[in-house]
Amino acid sequence: MARVVVDVMLKPEILDPQGQAVANALPRLGVTDVSSVRIGRRIEIDFTGEPDLDRAREIADKLLANPVIEDFEIRVESASAEVA
């Protein structure tokens, strides 16, 4: 099985209220060396055969991301990258 990972993030010029809330909360946890936080989504697509990056890009562009306000990156994840 081949896994393709799609990371979706708001475009840099779009405000990220969730990220800002996390960044504002960090000093209460004693973390003072973080200047900003951006929050995104990770979507995993498992293909039965070889990973189809063109198909994954089409899925991301038409279904997973809003191209007006979001960017996405696609990559193949190796089986050894899984963490327990």
TISEMI-521999 format. One line per 8 residues: number of its first residue (from 1); their letters; for each residue x, y, z of C-alpha. Coordinates in Angstrom, 3 decimals. Last residue first. Layout:
<nodes>
NUM> A> X:Y:Z  ...
</nodes>
This chain:
<nodes>
84> AVEASASE> 3.900:4.634:17.249  5.651:6.421:14.400  5.264:5.550:10.723  8.070:6.867:8.499  9.303:3.348:7.667  6.374:2.846:5.268  7.555:5.777:3.177  5.317:8.799:2.819
76> VRIEFDEI> 4.818:10.134:-0.672  4.498:13.894:-0.740  1.907:16.532:-1.573  1.901:20.173:-0.567  -1.152:22.390:-0.256  -1.970:26.085:-0.311  -5.136:27.602:1.127  -7.223:30.785:0.788
68> VPNALLKD> -8.533:30.802:-2.793  -7.331:27.267:-3.522  -9.766:25.806:-0.954  -8.107:22.500:-0.166  -9.289:18.904:0.152  -11.791:18.492:-2.686  -10.793:19.856:-6.091  -7.134:20.763:-5.595
60> AIERARDL> -6.362:17.999:-3.121  -8.074:15.303:-5.185  -6.360:16.526:-8.377  -2.971:16.561:-6.630  -3.604:13.026:-5.332  -4.449:11.880:-8.868  -1.230:13.430:-10.203  0.727:11.940:-7.311
52> DPEGTFDI> -0.482:8.414:-8.012  1.173:6.224:-5.392  1.769:2.704:-6.729  -0.906:0.175:-5.904  -3.765:0.185:-3.389  -3.453:3.931:-2.783  -3.695:5.262:0.782  -4.474:8.973:1.082
44> EIRRGIRV> -3.384:10.712:4.281  -4.625:14.246:5.033  -2.689:16.614:7.268  -4.345:19.887:8.221  -2.998:23.318:9.100  -2.289:25.633:12.042  0.260:28.466:11.853  2.191:29.588:14.929
36> SSVDTVGL> 4.263:32.741:15.417  7.250:34.202:17.301  8.109:31.247:19.520  10.910:31.926:22.066  8.729:32.627:25.107  7.448:29.204:26.099  6.677:29.286:29.831  3.285:27.618:29.466
28> RPLANAVA> 1.498:30.942:29.903  3.885:32.296:27.247  2.471:29.721:24.797  -1.145:30.871:24.998  -0.789:33.807:22.576  0.900:31.579:19.980  -1.923:29.039:20.313  -4.570:31.733:19.845
20> QGQPDLIE> -2.662:33.156:16.862  -2.514:29.744:15.226  -6.246:29.313:15.645  -6.908:32.847:14.338  -4.858:32.266:11.171  -5.041:35.425:9.060  -4.591:34.856:5.327  -1.496:36.427:3.713
12> PKLMVDVV> 0.612:33.326:4.328  -1.873:31.045:2.534  -3.689:28.767:4.955  -2.106:25.348:5.130  -2.997:21.938:3.680  -0.534:19.049:3.953  -1.371:16.138:1.649  0.283:12.820:2.445
4> VRAM> 0.394:10.017:-0.104  0.505:6.482:1.219  1.322:3.454:-0.896  0.000:0.000:0.000
</nodes>
